[in-house]
Amino acid sequence: MSISTARTLPPELRDIQLRTEELGRGYGLNFFETIFEVLDLEELCMFAAYGGFPVRYPHWRFGAEYDELIKTHMYGLQRIYEMVINNDPCYAYLLNTNEMVDQKLVIAHVYGHCDFFKNNAWFGQTNRKMLDQMANHATRISRYIDRFGFEKVEEFIDACLSLEDLIDTHSMHVKRAPDVEPIPHAALLREDDYEYLNGANRFPSKGYMDSFINPPEILEQEARDKRQKDDEKEKKRSFPDEPQRDVLLFLLEHAPLRDWQHDILAIIRDEAYYFAPQGQTKIMNEGWASYWHTFLMTRHGLTDAEVIDYADHHSGTVMMTPQRINPYKIGIELFRDIEERWNRGQFGGEWEECDNWQARQHWDKQLGLGRKKIFEVRQSHNDVTFIDTFLTPEFCARHKMFSFAYNESTENYEIATREFEKVKQQLLNSLTNHGRPFIYVVDANYRNRGELYLQHRFQGIELKQDYARDSLLNLHKLWARPVHIETVVDDRPSIISYDGSTHSIREK
């Protein structure tokens, strides 16, 4: 289902938009053209359920999310002020019941997001025409529903969505497979020199120098090693050669899928990669937008009558509770801390080596580099590197941060420690890979039976067995053969399996 929202922005809001845009650019923000539209509550909740887009493919989860959003808003449990999507041009949606001070805040906040979308490196490879692409995806899946039936298509989408996190979020920025290497100086070689390049491990050389550059005994040993490796591989008949983290790509390349199933899985994977940078930069993105709406509002956007309402709504947005991390609060405070430290010169070797508490408290070289530094940080970091690089013991102490753990004797979660390194490590663990386990394809011909063997690599995140069982069940629907995953259960290496009818678990 899609909604037409092409509505003219009211003149008062249009004036605020133009003024905010001018101020933002004046302070160095660089964003795509931004189109604002005003929606009512039902429309905004629908867009939010669709991930910010006016149209998505038909699926029950969007209806469930819409129902949750509309009820929590009506019961006063949460409030959606705006939505903005990473697109060129950016589209932002305002709630028609917002007070004017809220609309000012939201518009300034949106421009912070738009600047982040355009300039942060982790968004650099995303599709900037995703609004059109989402509509294309919806059309293709609707055609499959017409051809094969709603229940059949929906069941397959359910299976794909349960696996949508099994992608390699760094593959857009890191080349996993080597390129084919060209022959250096090939234009300088004579025709009779090429016979010396047939060996895969030969270095290019002139014929009369070949025995020195490519010693025969070394080449023979390498050839024997290669034959032995090939023989072992042939006996095992296993693939891939190296563990592959992008499980969805592996399924697209090797699973026995029909054409329509292959296309739907490709759509789910495409959208998963589009949304991945938003999960990788949630703290930074919200912190950057909050920094700029605070800066612009307190200096240019408020009248005397709006100050109290603004302070009330802003404090509610950045409020930190003992139960969870608020990305708005952590992000804005860490950006402010970085700005202050670089303004005062509190970085570098001299600062790190200073162990005089009083000197550190009054340290101020008046460098004025803070604004430049936070723009650099916004450009290159994600949440993990942001926290790892700039979180300090002083910051943790000032904001009373702590790590918690479950106490079996009291059956409650309690403060475990306020020690900086442990607090930082727990925070990094929750952010790494979006707090989800690392899963790799290890063998697609396990036991020489065409069975799929996955491996869970522990990097601070444990594998939940109930999630693992459900994922194996859905993975079996795509692979059509028994599937297995290696993990650790009760401190013992174990393999959880599903053969199409029953689950089993055994020690490795």
C-alpha positions in Angstrom: 0.0 0.0 0.0 1.3 3.5 -0.8 0.2 7.0 0.2 0.4 10.2 -1.8 1.9 12.9 0.4 2.8 15.5 -2.2 1.5 18.5 -0.2 2.7 22.1 -0.1 4.5 23.0 3.1 2.6 25.8 5.0 4.2 29.2 4.5 5.3 29.5 8.2 7.0 26.1 8.1 8.5 26.9 4.7 10.1 30.1 6.1 11.5 28.1 9.1 13.0 25.5 6.7 14.7 28.1 4.5 16.0 30.0 7.5 17.3 26.8 9.1 18.9 25.6 5.9 20.7 28.9 5.5 22.0 28.8 9.0 23.1 25.2 8.7 25.1 25.8 5.5 26.6 28.9 7.2 28.0 26.7 10.0 29.5 24.2 7.5 26.7 21.6 7.2 26.6 20.0 3.7 23.4 18.1 2.9 21.3 17.0 -0.1 18.2 18.9 -1.1 15.7 18.2 1.6 11.9 18.0 1.0 9.6 18.3 4.0 6.1 17.1 4.1 3.5 17.2 6.9 1.6 14.0 7.9 -1.1 13.1 10.4 -0.4 10.6 13.1 -1.7 7.5 11.2 0.4 8.4 8.1 3.5 9.0 10.1 3.2 5.8 12.0 2.7 4.0 8.7 5.8 5.5 7.3 7.7 4.6 10.4 6.5 1.0 10.2 7.8 1.0 6.6 11.2 2.2 7.7 10.5 5.7 6.6 9.3 4.9 3.1 5.8 5.6 1.7 5.6 2.2 0.0 7.0 -1.3 0.8 6.2 -4.9 -0.2 3.1 -6.5 1.4 4.0 -8.2 4.7 2.4 -8.7 8.1 5.3 -7.4 10.1 4.7 -3.8 8.8 1.1 -4.0 10.1 2.3 -5.3 13.5 4.8 -2.5 13.8 2.2 0.1 12.8 -0.2 -1.2 15.4 2.5 -1.0 18.1 3.5 2.5 17.1 0.0 3.9 17.0 -0.9 2.4 20.3 2.2 3.4 22.2 1.7 7.0 20.9 -1.9 7.1 22.0 -1.1 5.6 25.4 1.7 8.2 25.9 4.5 5.7 26.0 6.4 7.3 23.1 6.1 10.0 20.5 7.3 10.2 16.9 8.1 13.8 16.0 9.6 13.2 12.6 11.0 10.8 10.1 13.9 11.3 7.6 15.3 8.9 5.0 18.7 8.6 3.5 18.0 9.5 -0.1 19.0 12.1 -2.7 16.9 14.3 -2.3 16.3 13.6 1.4 12.6 13.3 2.4 11.5 14.3 5.9 8.1 14.1 7.4 6.7 16.3 10.2 3.7 15.5 12.5 0.9 17.9 11.9 0.0 18.1 15.7 3.5 19.3 16.7 3.7 22.7 18.3 5.7 25.3 16.4 8.7 25.0 18.7 8.7 21.3 18.0 8.6 21.9 14.3 11.6 24.2 14.5 13.5 21.6 16.6 12.6 18.8 14.2 13.7 20.7 11.1 17.0 21.6 12.6 17.4 18.0 13.7 16.6 16.7 10.2 19.3 18.9 8.7 21.8 17.3 11.1 20.8 13.8 9.9 20.9 14.9 6.2 24.5 16.2 6.6 25.4 12.9 8.3 23.9 10.8 5.6 25.7 12.6 2.9 29.2 12.9 4.5 29.7 9.9 6.8 31.8 7.3 5.0 29.7 4.3 6.2 26.8 5.7 4.2 29.0 6.3 1.2 28.0 3.1 -0.6 24.3 3.1 0.1 21.8 3.6 -2.7 20.8 7.3 -2.8 17.7 6.5 -4.9 16.3 4.0 -2.5 12.9 5.6 -2.5 12.5 4.5 -6.1 14.1 1.2 -5.4 11.7 0.4 -2.6 8.8 1.0 -4.9 10.4 -1.3 -7.5 10.8 -4.0 -4.8 7.2 -3.7 -3.8 6.0 -4.0 -7.4 8.1 -7.1 -8.1 6.9 -8.9 -4.9 3.3 -8.0 -5.6 3.6 -9.6 -9.0 4.9 -12.8 -7.4 2.0 -12.8 -5.0 -0.4 -12.5 -7.9 1.3 -15.5 -9.7 2.1 -17.8 -6.8 -0.3 -16.8 -4.0 0.0 -14.6 -1.0 0.6 -17.4 1.6 3.4 -19.0 -0.4 5.2 -15.8 -1.0 4.7 -14.6 2.6 6.0 -17.8 4.1 9.2 -17.5 2.0 9.6 -13.8 3.0 9.3 -14.9 6.6 12.1 -17.3 6.2 14.3 -14.7 4.5 13.6 -12.0 7.1 14.7 -14.3 9.9 18.1 -14.4 8.2 18.4 -10.8 7.1 21.1 -10.0 9.7 23.5 -12.7 8.2 25.3 -10.2 5.9 28.8 -8.9 6.0 28.3 -5.2 6.9 31.9 -4.3 6.0 31.9 -5.9 2.6 30.8 -2.6 1.0 34.1 -1.1 2.2 36.5 -4.0 2.2 37.4 -6.1 -0.8 37.2 -9.8 0.4 38.4 -11.5 -2.8 41.6 -10.5 -4.6 41.5 -9.0 -8.0 43.1 -10.6 -11.0 46.6 -9.3 -11.1 47.9 -7.9 -14.4 51.3 -8.9 -15.7 53.7 -6.1 -14.8 55.5 -4.5 -17.7 53.7 -6.8 -20.1 54.1 -4.3 -22.9 57.9 -4.7 -22.7 58.0 -8.4 -23.1 58.9 -10.2 -26.4 56.7 -13.0 -27.6 59.1 -15.7 -26.7 59.2 -14.4 -23.1 55.6 -15.3 -22.4 56.3 -19.0 -22.2 58.0 -18.3 -18.9 54.8 -16.8 -17.5 52.7 -20.0 -17.7 53.5 -21.0 -14.1 51.0 -19.4 -11.7 53.9 -18.7 -9.2 56.4 -17.3 -11.7 57.6 -13.8 -11.5 57.7 -12.0 -14.9 61.3 -12.1 -16.2 63.4 -12.1 -19.4 64.3 -15.5 -20.6 68.0 -15.3 -19.8 67.2 -14.2 -16.2 64.5 -16.8 -15.5 66.6 -19.4 -13.7 67.7 -16.7 -11.2 64.3 -15.1 -10.6 62.3 -18.3 -10.7 64.6 -21.1 -9.3 63.4 -24.5 -10.7 63.7 -26.3 -7.4 61.4 -23.7 -5.7 58.8 -23.9 -8.5 58.8 -27.7 -8.3 58.2 -27.6 -4.5 55.4 -25.1 -4.9 53.8 -27.3 -7.6 54.0 -30.3 -5.3 52.3 -28.4 -2.5 49.6 -27.2 -4.8 48.9 -30.7 -6.1 48.7 -31.9 -2.6 46.3 -29.1 -1.6 44.2 -29.8 -4.6 44.0 -33.5 -3.9 43.0 -32.8 -0.3 40.3 -30.4 -1.5 39.1 -33.0 -4.1 38.8 -35.6 -1.3 36.8 -33.3 0.9 34.8 -31.7 -1.9 34.1 -28.9 0.5 33.5 -25.2 -0.3 33.8 -22.3 0.1 37.6 -22.1 0.3 37.5 -19.6 3.1 34.7 -19.0 5.6 32.1 -16.6 4.2 30.3 -14.1 6.4 27.8 -13.0 3.9 25.4 -15.9 4.3 22.7 -14.4 2.2 25.1 -13.9 -0.7 26.2 -17.5 -0.4 22.6 -18.7 -0.5 22.0 -16.6 -3.6 24.9 -18.2 -5.3 24.5 -21.9 -4.2 21.0 -22.6 -2.7 18.5 -24.4 -5.0 16.1 -21.5 -5.3 13.5 -20.9 -8.0 13.8 -17.7 -9.9 11.1 -15.8 -7.9 12.7 -17.0 -4.6 16.1 -15.9 -5.7 14.7 -12.4 -6.6 13.0 -12.0 -3.2 16.1 -13.1 -1.3 18.1 -10.6 -3.3 15.6 -7.9 -2.4 15.8 -8.7 1.3 19.6 -8.6 1.1 19.6 -5.4 -0.8 17.4 -3.7 1.8 19.4 -5.2 4.7 22.6 -3.5 3.3 20.8 -0.2 2.9 19.7 -0.2 6.5 23.0 -1.6 7.9 24.9 1.8 8.2 22.0 3.2 10.3 22.6 0.4 12.8 26.3 1.0 12.7 26.0 4.7 13.4 22.9 5.1 15.6 24.8 6.9 18.4 26.8 9.1 16.1 23.9 10.0 13.8 21.5 10.9 16.6 24.2 12.6 18.5 25.2 14.7 15.5 21.6 15.7 14.8 21.0 16.5 18.4 24.1 18.6 18.6 23.0 20.7 15.7 19.4 21.2 16.7 20.6 22.3 20.1 23.2 24.7 18.6 20.8 26.2 16.1 17.8 26.4 18.4 19.6 28.0 21.4 21.4 30.6 19.2 18.8 31.4 16.5 15.6 29.5 16.7 13.8 30.3 20.0 11.6 33.2 21.1 11.3 34.0 24.8 8.0 32.2 25.0 9.4 29.0 23.5 12.3 28.4 25.8 10.5 26.4 28.5 8.7 24.1 26.0 12.0 23.6 24.1 13.9 22.7 27.3 11.2 20.3 28.4 11.0 18.5 25.0 14.8 18.4 24.5 15.5 17.1 28.0 12.9 14.3 27.4 14.7 13.3 24.2 18.2 13.1 25.7 17.1 11.7 29.1 19.1 8.7 30.2 17.5 6.0 32.2 19.2 3.3 34.3 17.7 0.6 32.2 19.2 1.4 28.8 21.6 3.5 26.8 20.1 6.5 25.1 22.0 7.1 21.8 20.8 10.7 21.7 22.4 11.4 25.1 25.7 9.5 24.6 26.1 10.9 21.1 25.6 14.6 21.8 27.6 14.5 25.0 30.5 12.8 23.4 30.6 15.2 20.5 30.5 18.1 23.0 33.3 16.4 24.9 35.5 16.0 21.8 34.8 19.7 20.8 35.8 20.9 24.3 38.9 18.7 24.4 40.2 19.9 21.0 39.4 23.5 21.8 41.4 23.2 25.1 44.2 21.1 23.6 43.4 18.1 25.8 44.9 15.5 23.4 48.2 14.2 22.2 51.3 13.0 23.9 51.8 15.8 26.3 48.2 15.5 27.6 48.4 11.8 27.9 51.6 11.9 29.9 50.4 14.5 32.3 49.6 12.9 35.6 48.9 16.0 37.6 45.2 16.1 38.4 45.1 19.9 39.0 47.1 20.6 35.8 44.7 18.5 33.8 41.6 20.2 35.3 42.9 23.7 34.2 44.5 22.6 31.0 43.6 25.1 28.2 45.8 25.9 25.3 43.0 27.8 23.6 43.6 26.0 20.2 40.0 26.4 19.0 40.1 23.1 17.0 36.9 21.6 18.4 34.5 22.4 15.5 37.0 21.2 12.9 37.6 18.0 14.8 33.9 17.0 15.2 33.4 17.4 11.5 36.4 15.1 10.9 34.9 12.6 13.4 31.5 12.7 11.7 33.0 11.9 8.4 35.0 8.8 9.1 33.8 7.0 12.2 31.0 4.5 13.1 29.7 3.8 16.6 32.3 1.2 17.5 35.3 3.3 16.5 33.7 6.5 17.9 33.4 4.9 21.4 36.7 3.1 21.1 38.6 6.2 20.2 37.0 9.0 22.1 35.4 7.5 25.3 37.5 8.5 28.3 37.6 7.7 32.0 36.7 11.3 32.7 33.6 11.1 30.5 32.4 7.9 32.1 32.9 9.3 35.6 31.1 12.6 34.7 28.1 10.8 33.3 28.1 8.0 36.0 28.3 5.2 33.6 28.4 1.6 34.8 28.2 -2.0 33.5 25.6 -4.4 34.9 25.3 -8.2 35.2 22.8 -10.7 36.4 23.0 -11.8 40.0 21.8 -15.4 40.3 21.5 -15.2 44.1 19.1 -12.2 44.0 17.7 -13.0 40.5 18.1 -9.4 39.5 20.4 -7.4 37.3 22.7 -5.3 39.3 25.6 -2.8 38.9 28.7 -5.0 38.3 31.4 -2.3 38.1 32.2 1.3 37.3 35.7 0.4 36.2 36.3 2.3 32.9 37.8 -0.6 30.8 34.9 -3.0 31.7 32.3 -0.3 31.1 33.8 0.5 27.7 34.2 -3.2 26.8 30.5 -4.0 27.6 29.4 -1.0 25.5 31.6 -2.0 22.6 30.3 -5.6 22.8 26.7 -4.3 22.6 27.6 -2.2 19.5 29.8 -4.7 17.6 27.8 -6.2 14.7 24.7 -4.5 16.1 25.0 -6.7 19.2 24.4 -9.9 17.1 26.6 -13.0 16.9 29.1 -13.5 14.1 28.0 -16.4 11.8 30.1 -17.8 9.0 29.5 -20.4 6.2 32.3 -23.0 6.7 31.3 -25.9 4.6 28.5 -26.3 2.1 29.2 -30.0 1.5 29.4 -31.1 5.1 30.1 -34.9 5.5 30.0 -35.0 1.7 26.2 -34.9 1.7 25.5 -31.4 0.5 24.6 -30.3 4.0 25.3 -26.7 5.2 27.7 -26.1 8.1 27.8 -22.7 9.8 30.1 -21.6 12.6 29.5 -19.1 15.4 32.6 -17.2 16.3 32.4 -15.8 19.8 33.4 -12.1 19.9 31.6 -11.0 23.0 28.1 -12.1 21.8 26.7 -15.5 22.7 24.3 -17.5 20.5 20.8 -17.8 21.8 19.7 -21.4 21.3 16.1 -20.7 20.7 17.0 -18.1 18.0 19.5 -20.6 16.6 16.9 -23.3 16.3 14.3 -21.1 14.6 17.0 -19.7 12.2 18.1 -23.2 11.3 14.5 -24.2 10.5 14.2 -21.2 8.1 17.6 -21.8 6.7 16.6 -25.3 5.8 13.7 -24.0 3.8 16.2 -22.2 1.5 19.0 -24.8 1.5 16.6 -27.9 1.3 19.2 -30.1 3.0 20.1 -30.6 6.7 21.8 -27.5 8.3 24.2 -27.3 11.2 25.8 -24.6 13.3 28.9 -24.9 15.5 28.8 -23.0 18.8 29.5 -23.4 22.5 26.9 -24.7 24.8 27.6 -25.0 28.6 31.3 -24.2 27.9 31.5 -27.2 25.5 32.0 -27.0 21.7 28.7 -28.3 20.2 26.8 -28.6 17.0 23.1 -27.7 16.7 21.4 -29.4 13.7 18.1 -29.5 11.9 17.4 -32.2 9.4 14.0 -31.0 8.2 11.9 -32.6 10.9 13.8 -32.5 14.2 16.5 -30.5 16.0 19.4 -32.1 17.7 22.5 -31.0 19.6 25.7 -32.9 20.1 29.2 -32.2 21.3 31.7 -31.6 18.6 
